[in-house]
């Protein structure tokens, strides 16, 4: 099947909007491949932090991204042979990932890597610019959002559940700062694609959101 004929569902949205959970379940239900594009930025951030590559060294970070030994096995994320699923969820890594995502050369380095995930029978791509930049011809585009309070509460429960320490006020401030960076950056800002379906999950369960996306896809 030609790449252009392989169906793609893009699920974009801000941090902690629930897009990762929804994307993983939709991919599972349709037996599609999954691309967690945010994990690629987190993996790059983890590499940069471990190697002491500073944010101002855009060329150095782009080189790390270009040669990223990333693998996704089910819900697990690997950096070469190391399972870093938990490590990339640390707040320090997430904060760094949001900052390096604003670097044009890093985004360019990861562009081809992301396109390579489009394989039969289909792909669910989760991120911030999947529908606007990476897969602009996707069969279905969804933009998930939720109030910053709802997202902070979800993030808090997620971190506590995984054994990380968390402070609600700090999480609120961090999410607001990330939203500001993501929506105002010059390259691929966080905005819904013109033809995206908007889905506010503030008062919606994950299962309800999943069913809505599947219903949209059935009629796409």
Protein Blocks (a to p, Z undefined) as FASTA:
>chain_A
ZZklpccdddeddehilpmmmmmmmmmmnopacddfklmmmmmmmmmmmnopafklmmlm
mmmmmmoccddehjbccehjbccklmmmpmklmmmmmmmmmpmklmmmmmmmmmmmmccf
bdcdddjklmmmmmmmbfbdcdddddfklmmmmmmmmmmmnopacdfklmmmmmmmmmmm
mmmpmbhpadddfkbccddfklacfklmmmmmmmmmmmZZ
